[in-house]
Amino acid sequence: MNAPQGVKRKLYHQLVLLVIAFFIMLSYVVQLQEANAYMGYAPISLGIGFIVCFAIGFLLITMMVPAKINKPSDFFCFFYGFFVLLPYSLLHSIRGEVAFESFAIYFVILFFPLLFVKIILLKLPVFRFPGLISQSSIILFLCVLIVVGVVMVLLNPTPSAGFELSTSYDRRLEGREIFVSGSFFSYFSTAIINGFAPLVAFWACWKKKSWLMIVPFLCWLAFYYLLGLKAPILFITVAALLGYAARVRKIEFFLACIYLLLVLAFVVFVFEYTVTNYSYVADYFLRRAFTVPSWVNASFFEFMTSESVKWSALTGIDGGKSISFVVGEEYLGFEGLNANTNAFMYALGSGGVVLYLLTIFLVSAVFFILDSAYVRKNNPIFIYIGFSYSVLIIEQAATTALLSSGIGLLIGLMVCARKNQDNSYV
């Protein structure tokens, strides 16, 4: 009985991914390619070569992308497979035709980190962690850090501080002069809005302490007032929804909700384009979520194989400039373009194969800790941390994701928390 059900579930999952892949390609062909031709978006030939490349990539991807969430590393497998590998298998020729041999090499480079993490986590034993402090003490500590951070930013207001939507970009630019990149103030603020506040929101909804949601909400309000930041409210909302899912023991079905939202987005895209011959959903959401990562990855591969640039497969590039700016500004020629990419491509571009392999080991170690702690401590907070880290490393360096967003500190604190005995709201 179980085998047929398992096969049926797997086939259904593959069908969902195939439908999503179809709409990604549809949005590219009917609107996004032409609208972004100035960025180098090239027409893609849907011939036999494309079909073979996509079929091979799709088969490997469906073997790795989970249908539901059972442990923290499942979020990494999903996000990396769904937002990095699937779009690239479709749009690998986004900057021009790519030979099959080149596609095979490039796809293996992108696919290997996921394969390694998947295999290594099957073999490693579950590690025991001490239970030194209570969860509530950790949450109280994080709330104190949030309050301190909010007070610090309020004492250093931007000239355009306010709640007007029209001046939000001005506030962000002014904030760069106050929160200097690389400074403690900058790291601390980023950790608060991207790491600490969402985790508090998760815990508040998981433990049914709705009143505690005021802390992350007021935190976002303060940073929006001063810096015009809008994205953190999305992080906080998603964290709260994950916390609610953990409370009702439905967190394993969270991916189904993501698929549903994506299908609805594609329906809106088709409706918009049919009625007006233009889609805001395609331009502002589908492009950013699916075509931009593929375009950046293709640009990185082009950069690393170009004879006109100095890049070593062993050591990467020389100099202190970030590889994302080297590719964006110097290679692609777009002033101020920060070509953010996933942690593994960033490592390969900046430090060559050595840093690429070290990054794979680092990410594997992080998810080994999260998976082990989740099993031993019966604590869904590790599921949320896995979610957060997975989202971050598909568009920035692995070490940056650990440090600048406070994920490293959150892991260190939570592995020292006492075991969650049950799911009661205490």
ZAMARGU-4260 file (C-alpha; in steps of 0.2 Angstrom, whole numbers, plus 5000, padded with zeros to 4 digits):
<rodrens>
0) 5000/5000/5000 | 5014/5012/5005 | 5024/5010/4989 | 5010/5015/4977 | 5006/5030/4988
5) 5025/5035/4988 | 5026/5033/4969 | 5010/5043/4967 | 5016/5057/4978 | 5033/5058/4969
10) 5024/5058/4952 | 5013/5072/4958 | 5028/5082/4965 | 5037/5080/4948 | 5021/5086/4939
15) 5020/5102/4950 | 5038/5106/4946 | 5036/5103/4927 | 5021/5114/4927 | 5031/5128/4936
20) 5045/5125/4924 | 5033/5128/4910 | 5027/5144/4916 | 5044/5151/4920 | 5049/5147/4902
25) 5032/5155/4896 | 5035/5171/4905 | 5053/5172/4898 | 5048/5169/4880 | 5032/5180/4879
30) 5039/5195/4890 | 5055/5195/4900 | 5067/5191/4886 | 5062/5206/4875 | 5060/5218/4890
35) 5077/5214/4896 | 5087/5212/4880 | 5097/5227/4885 | 5104/5217/4899 | 5110/5203/4887
40) 5094/5192/4889 | 5095/5181/4873 | 5081/5172/4864 | 5082/5153/4869 | 5080/5140/4855
45) 5068/5126/4861 | 5075/5113/4850 | 5081/5095/4854 | 5097/5101/4862 | 5087/5112/4875
50) 5075/5097/4878 | 5090/5085/4882 | 5098/5097/4893 | 5082/5101/4903 | 5077/5083/4904
55) 5094/5078/4912 | 5094/5093/4924 | 5075/5090/4928 | 5078/5072/4932 | 5092/5076/4944
60) 5083/5090/4952 | 5067/5080/4956 | 5078/5067/4965 | 5085/5080/4977 | 5070/5093/4980
65) 5059/5086/4994 | 5040/5086/4993 | 5039/5091/5012 | 5049/5097/5026 | 5055/5084/5039
70) 5071/5092/5045 | 5081/5109/5043 | 5092/5103/5028 | 5076/5100/5018 | 5074/5119/5016
75) 5091/5120/5009 | 5087/5106/4996 | 5071/5114/4991 | 5077/5132/4989 | 5093/5128/4981
80) 5085/5115/4969 | 5070/5126/4966 | 5077/5143/4964 | 5095/5139/4958 | 5095/5123/4948
85) 5078/5122/4941 | 5079/5140/4933 | 5097/5137/4927 | 5092/5120/4918 | 5078/5130/4909
90) 5088/5146/4906 | 5106/5141/4904 | 5106/5149/4887 | 5100/5166/4894 | 5116/5175/4888
95) 5118/5165/4872 | 5119/5147/4866 | 5128/5135/4877 | 5136/5119/4870 | 5130/5103/4878
100) 5147/5099/4885 | 5148/5116/4893 | 5131/5114/4900 | 5135/5097/4908 | 5151/5105/4916
105) 5141/5120/4923 | 5127/5110/4929 | 5138/5098/4938 | 5147/5113/4947 | 5130/5120/4953
110) 5123/5102/4957 | 5137/5095/4967 | 5135/5106/4983 | 5117/5099/4984 | 5122/5081/4981
115) 5136/5082/4993 | 5125/5090/5007 | 5112/5077/5004 | 5124/5062/5005 | 5134/5068/5019
120) 5119/5071/5030 | 5113/5053/5027 | 5130/5046/5034 | 5134/5057/5048 | 5128/5052/5066
125) 5117/5063/5076 | 5127/5074/5088 | 5122/5077/5106 | 5122/5095/5112 | 5121/5102/5130
130) 5105/5109/5138 | 5112/5124/5148 | 5098/5138/5146 | 5080/5139/5143 | 5072/5145/5127
135) 5063/5159/5135 | 5079/5166/5142 | 5086/5166/5124 | 5071/5175/5118 | 5072/5188/5131
140) 5090/5190/5127 | 5086/5193/5109 | 5072/5205/5113 | 5085/5215/5123 | 5097/5215/5108
145) 5082/5221/5097 | 5078/5235/5109 | 5096/5241/5110 | 5098/5240/5091 | 5082/5250/5089
150) 5088/5263/5102 | 5104/5265/5093 | 5097/5268/5076 | 5084/5281/5083 | 5099/5290/5090
155) 5107/5291/5073 | 5092/5296/5062 | 5093/5299/5043 | 5089/5317/5037 | 5073/5310/5028
160) 5067/5299/5042 | 5048/5297/5040 | 5035/5285/5035 | 5032/5291/5017 | 5034/5277/5004
165) 5040/5289/4991 | 5056/5294/5001 | 5060/5276/5006 | 5074/5275/4993 | 5081/5291/4999
170) 5082/5285/5017 | 5090/5269/5011 | 5104/5279/5002 | 5106/5291/5017 | 5107/5276/5029
175) 5123/5269/5019 | 5132/5284/5026 | 5127/5281/5044 | 5128/5262/5043 | 5145/5260/5035
180) 5147/5244/5026 | 5158/5232/5036 | 5156/5241/5053 | 5149/5234/5069 | 5134/5245/5068
185) 5130/5239/5051 | 5132/5220/5055 | 5122/5222/5071 | 5108/5231/5063 | 5107/5218/5049
190) 5107/5204/5062 | 5093/5212/5071 | 5081/5214/5056 | 5086/5198/5046 | 5089/5186/5061
195) 5084/5191/5078 | 5067/5199/5075 | 5060/5185/5063 | 5066/5172/5076 | 5056/5181/5090
200) 5041/5181/5078 | 5043/5163/5075 | 5044/5159/5094 | 5029/5170/5098 | 5018/5161/5085
205) 5024/5144/5090 | 5022/5147/5108 | 5005/5156/5106 | 5012/5172/5114 | 5004/5184/5102
210) 5008/5199/5112 | 5027/5196/5109 | 5024/5200/5090 | 5024/5218/5095 | 5043/5217/5097
215) 5048/5212/5079 | 5034/5223/5072 | 5040/5239/5081 | 5058/5234/5076 | 5053/5234/5058
220) 5043/5250/5060 | 5058/5259/5067 | 5070/5253/5053 | 5057/5257/5040 | 5055/5275/5048
225) 5074/5277/5047 | 5080/5267/5032 | 5065/5264/5022 | 5067/5245/5024 | 5051/5236/5018
230) 5058/5218/5015 | 5060/5214/5034 | 5041/5214/5036 | 5040/5200/5024 | 5054/5190/5034
235) 5044/5193/5050 | 5027/5187/5042 | 5035/5171/5035 | 5043/5167/5051 | 5027/5170/5060
240) 5018/5158/5048 | 5031/5145/5050 | 5029/5147/5069 | 5010/5144/5067 | 5013/5129/5056
245) 5025/5122/5070 | 5011/5125/5083 | 4998/5115/5073 | 5011/5102/5068 | 5009/5106/5049
250) 5027/5113/5046 | 5030/5098/5034 | 5017/5105/5022 | 5024/5122/5021 | 5032/5119/5004
255) 5014/5115/4997 | 5009/5133/5002 | 5024/5140/4993 | 5019/5129/4977 | 5001/5135/4979
260) 5006/5154/4980 | 5018/5151/4965 | 5004/5143/4954 | 4992/5158/4959 | 5006/5170/4954
265) 5007/5161/4937 | 4988/5162/4935 | 4989/5181/4938 | 5003/5182/4926 | 4993/5174/4912
270) 4978/5184/4916 | 4988/5201/4916 | 4997/5197/4900 | 4981/5191/4891 | 4972/5207/4895
275) 4985/5220/4894 | 5000/5212/4885 | 5010/5215/4900 | 5012/5207/4917 | 5018/5216/4933
280) 5019/5199/4941 | 5032/5193/4928 | 5042/5209/4928 | 5043/5212/4947 | 5042/5194/4954
285) 5045/5180/4941 | 5060/5190/4934 | 5068/5192/4951 | 5065/5175/4957 | 5069/5164/4942
290) 5078/5174/4928 | 5090/5185/4937 | 5098/5170/4946 | 5100/5161/4930 | 5107/5177/4921
295) 5120/5180/4935 | 5125/5162/4935 | 5127/5162/4916 | 5137/5178/4918 | 5149/5170/4931
300) 5152/5155/4920 | 5155/5167/4905 | 5167/5177/4916 | 5177/5162/4922 | 5179/5155/4905
305) 5183/5171/4896 | 5201/5174/4890 | 5200/5192/4893 | 5199/5191/4912 | 5212/5185/4925
310) 5204/5171/4935 | 5212/5155/4941 | 5202/5139/4944 | 5213/5136/4959 | 5213/5153/4968
315) 5199/5163/4959 | 5203/5182/4957 | 5216/5193/4964 | 5213/5209/4973 | 5201/5214/4987
320) 5186/5219/4977 | 5170/5208/4979 | 5168/5196/4964 | 5150/5201/4963 | 5155/5219/4959
325) 5169/5213/4947 | 5157/5203/4937 | 5143/5216/4938 | 5153/5232/4935 | 5169/5227/4926
330) 5164/5212/4916 | 5146/5216/4912 | 5149/5234/4912 | 5134/5240/4922 | 5140/5254/4934
335) 5135/5250/4953 | 5129/5232/4948 | 5131/5220/4963 | 5129/5203/4954 | 5124/5193/4969
340) 5124/5174/4967 | 5123/5159/4977 | 5136/5155/4990 | 5145/5141/4980 | 5146/5151/4964
345) 5152/5166/4974 | 5165/5155/4982 | 5171/5148/4965 | 5172/5165/4957 | 5181/5173/4972
350) 5192/5159/4978 | 5192/5146/4965 | 5190/5127/4968 | 5198/5128/4985 | 5185/5140/4992
355) 5171/5132/4983 | 5175/5115/4992 | 5177/5124/5009 | 5161/5132/5007 | 5152/5116/5003
360) 5160/5108/5019 | 5154/5124/5029 | 5136/5123/5023 | 5136/5104/5026 | 5143/5107/5044
365) 5129/5120/5047 | 5115/5109/5042 | 5123/5094/5051 | 5122/5104/5067 | 5104/5110/5063
370) 5098/5093/5059 | 5106/5085/5074 | 5100/5098/5086 | 5082/5097/5079 | 5082/5078/5082
375) 5090/5079/5099 | 5080/5094/5106 | 5063/5092/5098 | 5064/5110/5094 | 5056/5117/5077
380) 5066/5133/5080 | 5080/5124/5071 | 5068/5121/5056 | 5066/5140/5055 | 5085/5143/5056
385) 5087/5131/5042 | 5074/5140/5032 | 5082/5157/5035 | 5100/5151/5031 | 5094/5142/5016
390) 5086/5158/5009 | 5102/5168/5012 | 5114/5157/5004 | 5105/5156/4988 | 5110/5175/4985
395) 5126/5178/4996 | 5142/5171/5003 | 5140/5157/5016 | 5150/5166/5029 | 5141/5182/5026
400) 5125/5174/5029 | 5131/5167/5045 | 5138/5183/5052 | 5129/5198/5045 | 5112/5190/5048
405) 5115/5184/5065 | 5112/5166/5060 | 5129/5160/5068 | 5124/5168/5084 | 5107/5160/5084
410) 5114/5143/5081 | 5126/5145/5095 | 5112/5150/5107 | 5099/5138/5102 | 5111/5122/5103
415) 5114/5127/5121 | 5095/5128/5125 | 5086/5114/5135 | 5077/5101/5126 | 5059/5105/5121
420) 5049/5092/5131 | 5033/5094/5121 | 5023/5107/5111 | 5014/5115/5125 | 5014/5134/5126
425) 5025/5137/5141
</rodrens>
